[in-house]
Amino acid sequence: MTTTVEAMIDKDGTVRLLEQVSLAGPRRALVIILEEMPAALADETAVLSEAALAEDWNRPEEDAAWSYLQSVK
């Protein structure tokens, strides 16, 4: 039986499966390297960057600089 499993490969070539796989024993595998960045990685980067970027975003100077975009009430 053939099974397809999504995986990530880091820049050093280490393969990390994105889901649990249970096998009765060793199996051969084929790896197809796709050109596009996975969506999960992009989301993960944004989440990991949020705290660092919040330091700059949550300053009075930033609020003043972007205030012209706020809707008038």
C-alpha positions in Angstrom: 0.0 0.0 0.0 1.2 3.5 -0.9 0.7 6.3 1.6 1.4 10.0 1.1 2.5 12.0 4.1 3.4 15.8 4.2 6.8 16.6 5.6 9.1 19.6 6.1 12.8 19.5 5.1 15.1 22.0 6.8 18.1 23.7 5.1 20.4 20.9 6.4 18.2 18.2 4.7 16.6 16.9 7.9 13.1 15.5 7.1 10.3 16.0 9.7 7.0 14.3 9.1 4.0 16.6 9.9 1.8 13.7 11.0 2.3 10.5 13.0 3.1 7.4 10.9 3.0 3.9 12.2 4.8 1.2 10.3 5.2 -2.5 10.8 8.9 -2.2 9.9 11.4 -0.3 7.7 10.0 1.0 4.4 11.5 2.8 1.4 10.3 6.3 0.7 10.4 8.8 -2.1 10.9 12.5 -1.3 9.6 15.2 -3.7 10.9 18.7 -2.9 8.5 21.4 -3.8 9.6 24.9 -4.7 7.0 26.9 -2.7 7.3 27.6 1.0 4.6 25.8 3.0 1.8 27.9 4.4 2.3 26.5 7.9 5.9 27.9 8.0 4.7 31.3 7.0 2.1 31.3 9.7 4.6 30.0 12.2 7.1 32.8 11.4 4.4 35.4 11.9 3.4 34.0 15.3 7.0 33.8 16.5 7.7 37.4 15.3 4.6 38.9 16.9 6.1 39.5 20.4 9.2 41.2 19.0 7.3 43.3 16.6 4.7 44.3 19.2 7.4 46.3 21.0 7.6 48.6 18.0 4.0 48.5 17.1 2.6 49.3 20.5 4.4 52.7 21.0 2.7 56.1 21.0 4.9 57.2 18.1 3.5 54.4 15.9 -0.1 55.3 16.9 0.6 58.9 15.9 2.3 57.9 12.6 -0.7 55.8 11.5 -3.5 57.9 13.0 -4.5 59.3 9.7 -5.7 55.8 8.7 -8.1 55.6 11.7 -11.8 56.1 10.8 -13.3 59.4 12.1 -16.1 58.9 14.6 
